[in-house]
Amino acid sequence: MADATVAERKTVLTGFHGGSPLVKLTPAEPAARVSLRAGPDEVAALSKSLGVKLPVKPKTSASAKGRLAFWLGPDEWLLIDEKGNDLMADCVASGVVHSATDVSHRNTAIVVSGKGAVNALNAGCPQDLSLSVFPVGAVSRTVFGKIEIVLYRIDEETFRVECWRSFAEYAFGLLAEAADDAA
């Protein structure tokens, strides 16, 4: 009989470390992720079922109980759960029409923090990351170097860079070089 033990989930960046005196780079912990599409009439039921109010304005996010919801478009969100809860089951439990795709194994994230975080990110991202334009809680789909990312500002000096795992080493390497330059 086969062993029914489940392997521990590791990110593609497990063991990576980098940064400088002004910028710390940390691979984010494994998380469940869902790409969610739904119409405006379904937002309330999905929000209730998920336990986090889906944001409905551009560049906004919401968080509750270890869950993040990022607005990516008029009918599109990226959901992240770092507590190991089942996002897909909660989407189904809403009882409304929507499209939910588990992208947990497609995405990974890098946390960029420190006084030089903005400079490190702007080495590859053309977006204005000043606090007045990109405040705490802001999120957007943008580019970093040659790849698409979802960028989330956690606090004044901390960002979460969501990217496809196939581009994670490239993103981490570019961020490590930019962190050295920021120092």
Order of alpha helices (4+ residues) and beta strands (2+ residues): beta-beta-beta-alpha-beta-beta-beta-alpha-beta-beta-alpha-beta-beta-beta-alpha
